[in-house]
């Protein structure tokens, strides 16, 4: 009886274990990467949820108008939860409220805010007042980074009494320039004060004591010291920069702005921020600025 020839299947004779393991390895890498990307998207979604312009509670705080009569009034109400009142950490000798140093603005929902560095000289920690649903809450704020080259300071709030499930409402960095700007801050009664104006010139450089400020904007929207350290925003409630109030040699207040791109450059590697896109408008040539000093804090 004649035997049938063995049926040799070429695939079975090839070494298959190594390619199979390689394919499995690649599949695991792809699956892990997909989970990682999904996590990033979820983090971005959560981050975005606490941006002022998207949060439903931002325009429904106590003592604020539910419907704004104009853009400035709307922004004063809308941005109020992201503007901070920064106080001296030491209690006054008479036991009163600590001295107000400056305004500030929350730039990250984890409780990071930025203000002018010159306002915090000699202060390792500060008290920070934030307006919440149930009124004003006071947090301890630790100064975690200073950038004297740009006159910026980064403060981290102590979340022993967190709001919004541990997150704070914040302002996103503006993606584009704006012709009309709004400079805001908190007055002595913790009410939002501000003015609408424009940017008169860009690329301004100023030397003041240890500070060598460059690439500033000059704006007529800044008219009182309470706006110092506060936000300059566009009509979409996005952060264009930080206000700097200066007094010239005649005692007149001059308003300057540290642009959002400089905030990104100073703190973007340390804190998650929306990346600021450089302005599409060419900067105006800088002009000589007279001697100036920082406007002093309220007493």
Beta strands, then each sheet from edge to edge (+ up, - down):
strand 1: 83-88
strand 2: 100-108
strand 3: 112-116
strand 4: 125-132
strand 5: 135-147
strand 6: 152-157
strand 7: 181-186
strand 8: 192-197
strand 9: 199-208
strand 10: 211-219
strand 11: 231-233
strand 12: 239-248
strand 13: 253-259
strand 14: 292-294
sheet 1: 1+ 2- 3+ 6- 5+ 4- 1+
sheet 2: 8+ 7- 11+ 12- 13+ 10- 9+
sheet 3: 8+ 7- 11+ 12- 14+
end
